[in-house]
């Protein structure tokens, strides 16, 4: 009976591990594809006739 209360903590740790794994995957994808995504947005801005000075 003493071990029943520890199962909820185990579930919380499993959810935390899944969350960390998802965060690592997202960071890796953004690191690899970030410059390409930025280039796409630059192309869209230039295609619309906008400038990149931010003004």
PDB file of N, CA, C and O in Angstrom:
ATOM      1  N   UNK A   1       0.820  -1.193   0.000  1.00  0.00           N
ATOM      2  CA  UNK A   1       0.000   0.000   0.000  1.00  0.00           C
ATOM      3  C   UNK A   1       0.867   1.262   0.000  1.00  0.00           C
ATOM      4  O   UNK A   1       0.402   2.326  -0.410  1.00  0.00           O
ATOM      5  N   UNK A   2       2.090   1.162   0.443  1.00  0.00           N
ATOM      6  CA  UNK A   2       2.941   2.338   0.498  1.00  0.00           C
ATOM      7  C   UNK A   2       3.371   2.797  -0.897  1.00  0.00           C
ATOM      8  O   UNK A   2       3.738   3.959  -1.074  1.00  0.00           O
ATOM      9  N   UNK A   3       3.332   1.900  -1.888  1.00  0.00           N
ATOM     10  CA  UNK A   3       3.817   2.238  -3.215  1.00  0.00           C
ATOM     11  C   UNK A   3       2.730   2.821  -4.106  1.00  0.00           C
ATOM     12  O   UNK A   3       3.048   3.264  -5.210  1.00  0.00           O
ATOM     13  N   UNK A   4       1.482   2.846  -3.701  1.00  0.00           N
ATOM     14  CA  UNK A   4       0.397   3.347  -4.537  1.00  0.00           C
ATOM     15  C   UNK A   4       0.535   4.844  -4.810  1.00  0.00           C
ATOM     16  O   UNK A   4       0.237   5.281  -5.922  1.00  0.00           O
ATOM     17  N   UNK A   5       0.964   5.623  -3.863  1.00  0.00           N
ATOM     18  CA  UNK A   5       1.067   7.063  -4.038  1.00  0.00           C
ATOM     19  C   UNK A   5       2.188   7.463  -4.991  1.00  0.00           C
ATOM     20  O   UNK A   5       2.172   8.572  -5.525  1.00  0.00           O
ATOM     21  N   UNK A   6       3.149   6.592  -5.211  1.00  0.00           N
ATOM     22  CA  UNK A   6       4.277   6.933  -6.062  1.00  0.00           C
ATOM     23  C   UNK A   6       3.947   6.819  -7.544  1.00  0.00           C
ATOM     24  O   UNK A   6       4.695   7.337  -8.373  1.00  0.00           O
ATOM     25  N   UNK A   7       2.849   6.157  -7.902  1.00  0.00           N
ATOM     26  CA  UNK A   7       2.508   5.992  -9.308  1.00  0.00           C
ATOM     27  C   UNK A   7       2.123   7.314  -9.950  1.00  0.00           C
ATOM     28  O   UNK A   7       2.419   7.519 -11.127  1.00  0.00           O
ATOM     29  N   UNK A   8       1.487   8.201  -9.242  1.00  0.00           N
ATOM     30  CA  UNK A   8       1.123   9.493  -9.827  1.00  0.00           C
ATOM     31  C   UNK A   8       2.373  10.314 -10.120  1.00  0.00           C
ATOM     32  O   UNK A   8       2.424  11.024 -11.124  1.00  0.00           O
ATOM     33  N   UNK A   9       3.367  10.227  -9.264  1.00  0.00           N
ATOM     34  CA  UNK A   9       4.630  10.910  -9.519  1.00  0.00           C
ATOM     35  C   UNK A   9       5.340  10.339 -10.723  1.00  0.00           C
ATOM     36  O   UNK A   9       5.982  11.073 -11.475  1.00  0.00           O
ATOM     37  N   UNK A  10       5.232   9.037 -10.915  1.00  0.00           N
ATOM     38  CA  UNK A  10       5.848   8.399 -12.077  1.00  0.00           C
ATOM     39  C   UNK A  10       5.191   8.896 -13.352  1.00  0.00           C
ATOM     40  O   UNK A  10       5.884   9.167 -14.332  1.00  0.00           O
ATOM     41  N   UNK A  11       3.875   9.022 -13.362  1.00  0.00           N
ATOM     42  CA  UNK A  11       3.172   9.533 -14.535  1.00  0.00           C
ATOM     43  C   UNK A  11       3.581  10.961 -14.847  1.00  0.00           C
ATOM     44  O   UNK A  11       3.730  11.326 -16.013  1.00  0.00           O
ATOM     45  N   UNK A  12       3.763  11.772 -13.813  1.00  0.00           N
ATOM     46  CA  UNK A  12       4.187  13.151 -14.003  1.00  0.00           C
ATOM     47  C   UNK A  12       5.582  13.212 -14.614  1.00  0.00           C
ATOM     48  O   UNK A  12       5.846  14.040 -15.485  1.00  0.00           O
ATOM     49  N   UNK A  13       6.464  12.346 -14.161  1.00  0.00           N
ATOM     50  CA  UNK A  13       7.825  12.304 -14.713  1.00  0.00           C
ATOM     51  C   UNK A  13       7.786  11.873 -16.173  1.00  0.00           C
ATOM     52  O   UNK A  13       8.538  12.403 -16.991  1.00  0.00           O
ATOM     53  N   UNK A  14       6.924  10.925 -16.513  1.00  0.00           N
ATOM     54  CA  UNK A  14       6.823  10.479 -17.903  1.00  0.00           C
ATOM     55  C   UNK A  14       6.322  11.610 -18.795  1.00  0.00           C
ATOM     56  O   UNK A  14       6.846  11.805 -19.892  1.00  0.00           O
ATOM     57  N   UNK A  15       5.324  12.352 -18.347  1.00  0.00           N
ATOM     58  CA  UNK A  15       4.825  13.489 -19.121  1.00  0.00           C
ATOM     59  C   UNK A  15       5.917  14.540 -19.283  1.00  0.00           C
ATOM     60  O   UNK A  15       6.054  15.129 -20.355  1.00  0.00           O
ATOM     61  N   UNK A  16       6.684  14.777 -18.241  1.00  0.00           N
ATOM     62  CA  UNK A  16       7.762  15.756 -18.312  1.00  0.00           C
ATOM     63  C   UNK A  16       8.830  15.315 -19.313  1.00  0.00           C
ATOM     64  O   UNK A  16       9.347  16.140 -20.068  1.00  0.00           O
ATOM     65  N   UNK A  17       9.161  14.037 -19.327  1.00  0.00           N
ATOM     66  CA  UNK A  17      10.147  13.534 -20.275  1.00  0.00           C
ATOM     67  C   UNK A  17       9.664  13.668 -21.713  1.00  0.00           C
ATOM     68  O   UNK A  17      10.444  14.021 -22.598  1.00  0.00           O
ATOM     69  N   UNK A  18       8.386  13.388 -21.953  1.00  0.00           N
ATOM     70  CA  UNK A  18       7.822  13.544 -23.295  1.00  0.00           C
ATOM     71  C   UNK A  18       7.869  15.008 -23.704  1.00  0.00           C
ATOM     72  O   UNK A  18       8.214  15.325 -24.843  1.00  0.00           O
ATOM     73  N   UNK A  19       7.523  15.903 -22.784  1.00  0.00           N
ATOM     74  CA  UNK A  19       7.554  17.334 -23.075  1.00  0.00           C
ATOM     75  C   UNK A  19       8.963  17.803 -23.411  1.00  0.00           C
ATOM     76  O   UNK A  19       9.153  18.588 -24.340  1.00  0.00           O
ATOM     77  N   UNK A  20       9.945  17.327 -22.664  1.00  0.00           N
ATOM     78  CA  UNK A  20      11.337  17.691 -22.940  1.00  0.00           C
ATOM     79  C   UNK A  20      11.768  17.153 -24.299  1.00  0.00           C
ATOM     80  O   UNK A  20      12.447  17.852 -25.050  1.00  0.00           O
ATOM     81  N   UNK A  21      11.387  15.935 -24.622  1.00  0.00           N
ATOM     82  CA  UNK A  21      11.743  15.357 -25.914  1.00  0.00           C
ATOM     83  C   UNK A  21      11.128  16.160 -27.056  1.00  0.00           C
ATOM     84  O   UNK A  21      11.801  16.427 -28.051  1.00  0.00           O
ATOM     85  N   UNK A  22       9.869  16.545 -26.931  1.00  0.00           N
ATOM     86  CA  UNK A  22       9.218  17.351 -27.963  1.00  0.00           C
ATOM     87  C   UNK A  22       9.913  18.699 -28.095  1.00  0.00           C
ATOM     88  O   UNK A  22      10.118  19.180 -29.209  1.00  0.00           O
ATOM     89  N   UNK A  23      10.272  19.309 -26.986  1.00  0.00           N
ATOM     90  CA  UNK A  23      10.957  20.601 -27.022  1.00  0.00           C
ATOM     91  C   UNK A  23      12.306  20.481 -27.728  1.00  0.00           C
ATOM     92  O   UNK A  23      12.669  21.359 -28.511  1.00  0.00           O
ATOM     93  N   UNK A  24      13.043  19.422 -27.467  1.00  0.00           N
ATOM     94  CA  UNK A  24      14.338  19.220 -28.118  1.00  0.00           C
ATOM     95  C   UNK A  24      14.166  19.047 -29.620  1.00  0.00           C
ATOM     96  O   UNK A  24      14.947  19.593 -30.400  1.00  0.00           O
ATOM     97  N   UNK A  25      13.153  18.296 -30.033  1.00  0.00           N
ATOM     98  CA  UNK A  25      12.902  18.088 -31.462  1.00  0.00           C
ATOM     99  C   UNK A  25      12.527  19.406 -32.130  1.00  0.00           C
ATOM    100  O   UNK A  25      13.020  19.703 -33.218  1.00  0.00           O
ATOM    101  N   UNK A  26      11.668  20.199 -31.502  1.00  0.00           N
ATOM    102  CA  UNK A  26      11.267  21.485 -32.074  1.00  0.00           C
ATOM    103  C   UNK A  26      12.464  22.418 -32.193  1.00  0.00           C
ATOM    104  O   UNK A  26      12.628  23.079 -33.218  1.00  0.00           O
ATOM    105  N   UNK A  27      13.298  22.484 -31.169  1.00  0.00           N
ATOM    106  CA  UNK A  27      14.487  23.338 -31.213  1.00  0.00           C
ATOM    107  C   UNK A  27      15.427  22.882 -32.331  1.00  0.00           C
ATOM    108  O   UNK A  27      15.983  23.714 -33.048  1.00  0.00           O
ATOM    109  N   UNK A  28      15.605  21.585 -32.481  1.00  0.00           N
ATOM    110  CA  UNK A  28      16.482  21.072 -33.535  1.00  0.00           C
ATOM    111  C   UNK A  28      15.938  21.421 -34.917  1.00  0.00           C
ATOM    112  O   UNK A  28      16.700  21.817 -35.799  1.00  0.00           O
ATOM    113  N   UNK A  29      14.637  21.279 -35.109  1.00  0.00           N
ATOM    114  CA  UNK A  29      14.036  21.598 -36.408  1.00  0.00           C
ATOM    115  C   UNK A  29      14.177  23.085 -36.708  1.00  0.00           C
ATOM    116  O   UNK A  29      14.524  23.465 -37.826  1.00  0.00           O
ATOM    117  N   UNK A  30      13.908  23.927 -35.710  1.00  0.00           N
ATOM    118  CA  UNK A  30      14.028  25.368 -35.938  1.00  0.00           C
ATOM    119  C   UNK A  30      15.478  25.778 -36.187  1.00  0.00           C
ATOM    120  O   UNK A  30      15.737  26.697 -36.965  1.00  0.00           O
ATOM    121  N   UNK A  31      16.404  25.119 -35.548  1.00  0.00           N
ATOM    122  CA  UNK A  31      17.814  25.421 -35.767  1.00  0.00           C
ATOM    123  C   UNK A  31      18.233  25.063 -37.190  1.00  0.00           C
ATOM    124  O   UNK A  31      18.977  25.804 -37.832  1.00  0.00           O
ATOM    125  N   UNK A  32      17.752  23.928 -37.676  1.00  0.00           N
ATOM    126  CA  UNK A  32      18.131  23.486 -39.018  1.00  0.00           C
ATOM    127  C   UNK A  32      17.394  24.255 -40.108  1.00  0.00           C
ATOM    128  O   UNK A  32      17.988  24.594 -41.131  1.00  0.00           O
ATOM    129  N   UNK A  33      16.117  24.534 -39.905  1.00  0.00           N
ATOM    130  CA  UNK A  33      15.305  25.148 -40.945  1.00  0.00           C
ATOM    131  C   UNK A  33      15.116  26.644 -40.768  1.00  0.00           C
ATOM    132  O   UNK A  33      14.521  27.289 -41.632  1.00  0.00           O
ATOM    133  N   UNK A  34      15.601  27.212 -39.682  1.00  0.00           N
ATOM    134  CA  UNK A  34      15.404  28.628 -39.400  1.00  0.00           C
ATOM    135  C   UNK A  34      15.866  29.550 -40.519  1.00  0.00           C
ATOM    136  O   UNK A  34      15.096  30.411 -40.945  1.00  0.00           O
ATOM    137  N   UNK A  35      17.090  29.404 -41.009  1.00  0.00           N
ATOM    138  CA  UNK A  35      17.539  30.291 -42.096  1.00  0.00           C
ATOM    139  C   UNK A  35      16.692  30.148 -43.365  1.00  0.00           C
ATOM    140  O   UNK A  35      16.438  31.136 -44.054  1.00  0.00           O
ATOM    141  N   UNK A  36      16.262  28.947 -43.670  1.00  0.00           N
ATOM    142  CA  UNK A  36      15.434  28.739 -44.859  1.00  0.00           C
ATOM    143  C   UNK A  36      14.065  29.388 -44.697  1.00  0.00           C
ATOM    144  O   UNK A  36      13.531  29.964 -45.645  1.00  0.00           O
ATOM    145  N   UNK A  37      13.496  29.296 -43.495  1.00  0.00           N
ATOM    146  CA  UNK A  37      12.203  29.925 -43.235  1.00  0.00           C
ATOM    147  C   UNK A  37      12.345  31.444 -43.322  1.00  0.00           C
ATOM    148  O   UNK A  37      11.467  32.116 -43.863  1.00  0.00           O
ATOM    149  N   UNK A  38      13.429  31.981 -42.802  1.00  0.00           N
ATOM    150  CA  UNK A  38      13.688  33.415 -42.900  1.00  0.00           C
ATOM    151  C   UNK A  38      13.816  33.870 -44.340  1.00  0.00           C
ATOM    152  O   UNK A  38      13.336  34.945 -44.700  1.00  0.00           O
ATOM    153  N   UNK A  39      14.455  33.063 -45.160  1.00  0.00           N
ATOM    154  CA  UNK A  39      14.599  33.395 -46.581  1.00  0.00           C
ATOM    155  C   UNK A  39      13.251  33.401 -47.280  1.00  0.00           C
ATOM    156  O   UNK A  39      13.011  34.243 -48.145  1.00  0.00           O
ATOM    157  N   UNK A  40      12.373  32.482 -46.923  1.00  0.00           N
ATOM    158  CA  UNK A  40      11.031  32.450 -47.507  1.00  0.00           C
ATOM    159  C   UNK A  40      10.283  33.736 -47.174  1.00  0.00           C
ATOM    160  O   UNK A  40       9.657  34.332 -48.051  1.00  0.00           O
ATOM    161  N   UNK A  41      10.342  34.167 -45.918  1.00  0.00           N
ATOM    162  CA  UNK A  41       9.664  35.396 -45.541  1.00  0.00           C
ATOM    163  C   UNK A  41      10.283  36.604 -46.242  1.00  0.00           C
ATOM    164  O   UNK A  41       9.563  37.523 -46.635  1.00  0.00           O
ATOM    165  N   UNK A  42      11.600  36.615 -46.402  1.00  0.00           N
ATOM    166  CA  UNK A  42      12.249  37.706 -47.129  1.00  0.00           C
ATOM    167  C   UNK A  42      11.790  37.745 -48.577  1.00  0.00           C
ATOM    168  O   UNK A  42      11.554  38.820 -49.128  1.00  0.00           O
ATOM    169  N   UNK A  43      11.662  36.584 -49.191  1.00  0.00           N
ATOM    170  CA  UNK A  43      11.187  36.523 -50.574  1.00  0.00           C
ATOM    171  C   UNK A  43       9.753  37.028 -50.683  1.00  0.00           C
ATOM    172  O   UNK A  43       9.407  37.709 -51.648  1.00  0.00           O
ATOM    173  N   UNK A  44       8.931  36.706 -49.715  1.00  0.00           N
ATOM    174  CA  UNK A  44       7.541  37.168 -49.728  1.00  0.00           C
ATOM    175  C   UNK A  44       7.505  38.676 -49.599  1.00  0.00           C
ATOM    176  O   UNK A  44       6.773  39.345 -50.329  1.00  0.00           O
ATOM    177  N   UNK A  45       8.294  39.225 -48.669  1.00  0.00           N
ATOM    178  CA  UNK A  45       8.321  40.677 -48.468  1.00  0.00           C
ATOM    179  C   UNK A  45       8.807  41.374 -49.721  1.00  0.00           C
ATOM    180  O   UNK A  45       8.230  42.378 -50.138  1.00  0.00           O
ATOM    181  N   UNK A  46       9.866  40.851 -50.327  1.00  0.00           N
ATOM    182  CA  UNK A  46      10.382  41.464 -51.539  1.00  0.00           C
ATOM    183  C   UNK A  46       9.386  41.336 -52.693  1.00  0.00           C
ATOM    184  O   UNK A  46       9.264  42.245 -53.514  1.00  0.00           O
ATOM    185  N   UNK A  47       8.687  40.224 -52.753  1.00  0.00           N
ATOM    186  CA  UNK A  47       7.676  40.035 -53.796  1.00  0.00           C
ATOM    187  C   UNK A  47       6.504  40.977 -53.657  1.00  0.00           C
ATOM    188  O   UNK A  47       5.885  41.345 -54.656  1.00  0.00           O
ATOM    189  N   UNK A  48       6.190  41.370 -52.451  1.00  0.00           N
ATOM    190  CA  UNK A  48       5.098  42.314 -52.217  1.00  0.00           C
ATOM    191  C   UNK A  48       5.546  43.756 -52.380  1.00  0.00           C
ATOM    192  O   UNK A  48       4.728  44.670 -52.283  1.00  0.00           O
ATOM    193  N   UNK A  49       6.820  43.973 -52.622  1.00  0.00           N
ATOM    194  CA  UNK A  49       7.336  45.325 -52.818  1.00  0.00           C
ATOM    195  C   UNK A  49       7.687  46.030 -51.522  1.00  0.00           C
ATOM    196  O   UNK A  49       7.909  47.241 -51.524  1.00  0.00           O
ATOM    197  N   UNK A  50       7.744  45.312 -50.428  1.00  0.00           N
ATOM    198  CA  UNK A  50       8.099  45.923 -49.162  1.00  0.00           C
ATOM    199  C   UNK A  50       9.594  46.025 -49.005  1.00  0.00           C
ATOM    200  O   UNK A  50      10.359  45.470 -49.794  1.00  0.00           O
ATOM    201  N   UNK A  51      10.005  46.750 -47.966  1.00  0.00           N
ATOM    202  CA  UNK A  51      11.433  46.848 -47.679  1.00  0.00           C
ATOM    203  C   UNK A  51      11.733  46.083 -46.395  1.00  0.00           C
ATOM    204  O   UNK A  51      10.824  45.763 -45.629  1.00  0.00           O
ATOM    205  N   UNK A  52      12.983  45.797 -46.169  1.00  0.00           N
ATOM    206  CA  UNK A  52      13.384  45.033 -45.001  1.00  0.00           C
ATOM    207  C   UNK A  52      13.953  45.909 -43.898  1.00  0.00           C
ATOM    208  O   UNK A  52      14.523  45.391 -42.938  1.00  0.00           O
ATOM    209  N   UNK A  53      13.813  47.225 -44.012  1.00  0.00           N
ATOM    210  CA  UNK A  53      14.384  48.107 -42.999  1.00  0.00           C
ATOM    211  C   UNK A  53      13.524  48.152 -41.748  1.00  0.00           C
ATOM    212  O   UNK A  53      13.979  48.631 -40.709  1.00  0.00           O
ATOM    213  N   UNK A  54      12.299  47.666 -41.822  1.00  0.00           N
ATOM    214  CA  UNK A  54      11.423  47.664 -40.656  1.00  0.00           C
ATOM    215  C   UNK A  54      10.688  48.965 -40.451  1.00  0.00           C
ATOM    216  O   UNK A  54       9.943  49.104 -39.481  1.00  0.00           O
ATOM    217  N   UNK A  55      10.876  49.924 -41.337  1.00  0.00           N
ATOM    218  CA  UNK A  55      10.191  51.212 -41.199  1.00  0.00           C
ATOM    219  C   UNK A  55       8.957  51.286 -42.065  1.00  0.00           C
ATOM    220  O   UNK A  55       8.264  52.304 -42.067  1.00  0.00           O
TER     221      UNK A  55
END
